[in-house]
Amino acid sequence: MTLDPLRRPTLAAEVLETLRRQITSGTWPVSSRIPPEPELMRQLGVARGTVREAVRALAHAGLLEVRQGDGTYVKAASELSGAVQRLYADQASTELLDVRAALEGKAAALAAARATDEDLAALTAALQRRADTWAARDLEGWIDADWEFHTCVAAASGNALLAELYRSLTEPLRASMTEFWDRPGFDGADPAGHEDLLAALRNRNPAEAARQADSNISSTADWHRDTV
């Protein structure tokens, strides 16, 4: 059998991968504006056409959004997250909640067995920020803290693929959280599914952790039904 000669990646492919790493590593966070073309050309030592080709490819993959006359912004942290946004940006959130329920219950059960002291400390800090931002009526801060708690649970599962799948839901689900903010009776500091879930993780109780995660999703689904 004859093997084809190996080919070195094109310069555009190398630039694309460099920019992609800036996004997936969080160096360029979601919603941030990336450096303008002249700056990228200077830093990378490449021509304008090479930068444009890489940016175009990343925009097609859903990671970047080019806004004419404004700049280029990070739209998603991974291709998977970008695909979820394209598929569900205008869809009813019930389908996303179904997927979230499947992931969160399993993540919570695994985290009860695998969470480290560092994981538990991060979860505790996220819940404190969640309570503080709710009391201060800081919507963006509350959304950040609430979502950080849930992504930390997924990370504490010790399953990298599960955590990545969960993070892919970030943008569409974060957008939906604003629906609850001013709903009469909504308590953004309710311990159910949060402090109670953390207690189950500390107690190394997988069944109770999964139950608390399911309870939180059920409550979220109820609020979604009330808003449509």
Secondary structure, 3 states (H helix, E strand, C coil): CCCCCCCCCCHHHHHHHHHHHHHHCCCCCCCCECCCHHHHHHHHCCCHHHHHHHHHHHHHCCCEEEECCCEEEECCCCHHHHHHHHHHCCCCCHHHHHHHHHHHHHHHHHHHHHCCHHHHHHHHHHHHHHHHHHHCCCHHHHHHHHHHHHHHHHHHCCCHHHHHHHHCCHHHHHHHHCCCCCCCCCCCCCCCCCHHHHHHHHCCCHHHHHHHHHHHHHHHHHHHHHHC
